[in-house]
Amino acid sequence: MELQLESKREGNELTIRLNGEINTGTAPQLKELLETELTDAEVLTLDFENCDFVSSAGLRILLATYKTLKARKAQMKLINIGPNFSEVLNITGLDAVFGIKVNHK
């Protein structure tokens, strides 16, 4: 399945809506967008309403992005997390790292 990304900037806040799956094949697409768009964002919100599968490649990108933002005192939020991805975050302990809002459909 492919990944479609829609970014929206409001001032120093960047929101990215993910539609599809983040897997080994699509993770580079997300990484490239984040590297391009995150230059001066103070708040990054990733909306997972239409993305419920994130592979280990995707988790690595999310964690690297989180560390980059934290180093410059910026914030990252994950919203509309479905039950499958929520469980992965819980099992890995990343639910305690990321600011998330769960959306059990």
N, C-alpha and C positions, 0 to 999 in steps of 0.2 A: 504494500500500500504506500502511496506517496504521501508527502507531508506538504501542506500548504500553510504558509505563515503570513499573518497580517499584522503589521506594526502600526501603532498610532502613538504619536508624541504630543503631549500637552505640557508645555513648559519644560521642566526638568524631569518629567515622568514619562516613561516608555512602557507601553502595554503591547505584548505580543500574544495574539490568539493563535493557538496551534490546532490544526485540523488534519488528522491522520495519525500516523505512528512515528515515534522516534525510535529508529532502529539503526543498525550498522550502516545501512544504505542512505538513510535520511539525516542522520546526526550531523554530518559535515555541513549540510544546508543550514541547520539551526546555528551551528558554531559560526559560520560565515556571517549570518545576519547579526548575531550578537556582537561579533567583533566590529562590524560596520556601524551598528546603531548605538552601542553603549558608550560612545566616547565621552559624553558629559552627563549622562542620565544619573540622577540621584536616587531614583526609585524605578526598579524594574518589576513589572507585574507580568507573570506568565499565566495565561488563561488556558486551562486544560479541559474546558467543557467538551470539546470535540476530539480529545486525544486521551485515550485511556491506556495506551501501551507505550512504555518507555523502557528500552533495553539498557544494559549496562553501559553502552556507548553514550546513550542519552544522559544517564545518571552522572557519568564523568563530566560531561559538558555542563550540566547544571551545577555540580559541585565546584568546578573550576570557575564558573561565572560568579557563584556565590562568594568564593574566596577573593576574586578580583574586586568585587563590589565592596566587600567588608573591609578590605585593605584601604579603600579610599572613603570609608565611612558612608557608603551608599547602602541601599536596602533592596532586597529581592523578596518578592512574594509569589507564591504559587496559589492560584485560586481555581475553584470549580474542579477539584480533584475527585475523580470517580473512585468507586470502591476498590477496583483492581490496583490502580496506581497508589492509592492510599495504603493498601496492604504492603506493597513493595517498600514504600517509604517507612512504614512502621517496622517491618522486618529488618531493614538495613539500619534503622536508627536515624535516618535522615529527616524523619518527621520532627525530631527535636532540633534540627539544625535550621531547616527552612521555615519561613513564616507561611503556613498553608491554611487554606479554607477548604474543607471537605464538602463535596456535593454528592451525597449518596442518592443516585437517581432511582 
